[in-house]
Amino acid sequence: MIRLDDIFSLSDFQRRTKEHVRRLRATGRPTVLTVNGRPELVVLDAESYQGILDALEQPAGLVSGKTGGVPDLELEPDPVIEEYKLHVDRTLLRENLRRPVEERVAGLIALAELADEARRAGDRVR
């Protein structure tokens, strides 16, 4: 999840590039760069990016239910998951996928901001 302290304007990134690069290397977390307050770019250090690429190259069977290294071996479907899938309303998923990526990212950032604000409020109450 993108953290609020990992969101910066593009102009701030340009002014303090060395500082941002040090932070990217130290944390391994992506940074969202905004232009006019809207998410425009995501910057990631090379090691973290390579980790993502390596994860994507894992055998497809790990995701689809087939095993990557053993031919003709399929995993049995989980009856609990299959029953759950019968009762899932996919309307919201479809509506969300129709929205442009930029709009979905902005929504996620707003949700992260709301969650962070709720955490701070909870901390103040304690």
Secondary structure as GFF3:
##gff-version 3
##sequence-region A 1 126
A	DSSP	three_ten_helix	4	6	.	.	.	ID=ss1
A	DSSP	beta_strand	7	9	.	.	.	ID=ss2
A	DSSP	alpha_helix	10	15	.	.	.	ID=ss3
A	DSSP	alpha_helix	17	27	.	.	.	ID=ss4
A	DSSP	beta_strand	31	35	.	.	.	ID=ss5
A	DSSP	beta_strand	38	43	.	.	.	ID=ss6
A	DSSP	alpha_helix	46	56	.	.	.	ID=ss7
A	DSSP	alpha_helix	61	64	.	.	.	ID=ss8
A	DSSP	alpha_helix	79	86	.	.	.	ID=ss9
A	DSSP	alpha_helix	91	98	.	.	.	ID=ss10
A	DSSP	alpha_helix	101	125	.	.	.	ID=ss11
###
